[in-house]
Amino acid sequence: MKMGCSESNAGKIADVFLAAELRGHASHGMIRIKDYFDLWKAGRINVTPNVRIVHETPSTAVVDGDNSIGMVAALFSMETAIEKALGAGTGWVATRNSNHFGIAGYYAMKALKHDMIGICLTNANPLVAPTFSISRMMGTNPIAVAIPALKQPPFVADFATTPVARGKLAVAEKKGEKVPFGYVQDWQGNASDDPAILRSGGSMLTLGGDRIHGSHKGYCLSAIVDIFSAVFSGANFGPFVPPSVAFLPVPGKKVGEGTGHFFGAMRIDAFQPAEEFKAKMDEWILTFRSAVPAAGQERVLIPGDPERESGERILREGITLVPAIRDDLVSIADEMGISFE
């Protein structure tokens, strides 16, 4: 609100930050406040946007986020997809002129309470090199899908199309830790374990790490996300996506407006009775839970288990801030005249 956001929009942004922390994705939680603050100081985000639909059919829409903080445009877009699905059975929304929006799973999960399957994709600042390249052409470009069940917890897949999210590199840097080889490379394409390598011209790798381990498949997934999020919506794609950190310059060329997202909502009863489907999902989940674990492993997980269990633990114990992140927040609070404590 001190930055100029309405109380409503500030609340939406805070909800997503807290959801990221609760689900164990600290890479998209409190650490991002400094990124957003620095972007605001640089005049690169609009805190009083006019988010609106600029094109639509009964089941689709294109949303212009007016360069808003991403959560504001993304929530409007997901809610629009759900509304479309209520009438047409499915709803699909492509969003342009937005910015970083936190965790993709937050938006996909919005569909669950409506007995719908939720889908969320987004492109991101170009820090990732395609297979066989050293050029930073793509983002970490996550995919999230949320599917309701009856008595079992929902199936929630939320993953980057890189081995690690960019924010997890930032967390490792704040902690003074190295990262495993296969996450990043230096500006010449040599393997690196330095989480700060992006600051000196290095790049992230696609899911798989290298061609032998399937990085071309990660490249394909990332490309699909980029096309759905940006080419559909009229946002910038690939190397032209504006970075979500102020220390990286805005690309000199534009091929669209801002960052792009893509949202989907599918009403289960457009395919079969919702209760029947959810009962079958229970059976699917229990079947996979019964898989025999490998040596040294206690159990087989269902997508969404680690995040849900993290939330239960953090609700009991509280959010633990890395000291360097806390220092950033204290510094911002001082600059804005807010009492941190």
Salt bridges, closest charged atoms under 4 A:
ASP35 OD2 - ARG32 NH1 3.95
ASP35 OD2 - ARG166 NH2 3.23
ASP38 OD2 - LYS34 NZ 3.11
GLU56 OE1 - LYS84 NZ 2.57
ASP64 OD1 - ARG52 NH1 3.81
ASP64 OD2 - ARG96 NE 3.28
ASP115 OD1 - LYS278 NZ 2.92
GLU173 OE2 - ARG199 NE 3.33
ASP210 OD1 - HIS213 ND1 2.73
GLU257 OE1 - LYS254 NZ 3.32
ASP269 OD1 - ARG267 NE 2.53
GLU275 OE2 - LYS278 NZ 3.29
ASP305 OD2 - ARG289 NH1 2.59
ASP305 OD1 - ARG308 NH1 3.06
GLU307 OE2 - HIS25 NE2 3.43
GLU309 OE1 - ARG299 NH2 2.73
GLU317 OE1 - ARG313 NH1 3.46
ASP328 OD2 - LYS174 NZ 2.64
GLU335 OE2 - LYS41 NZ 3.31
GLU341 OE2 - ARG326 NH2 2.56
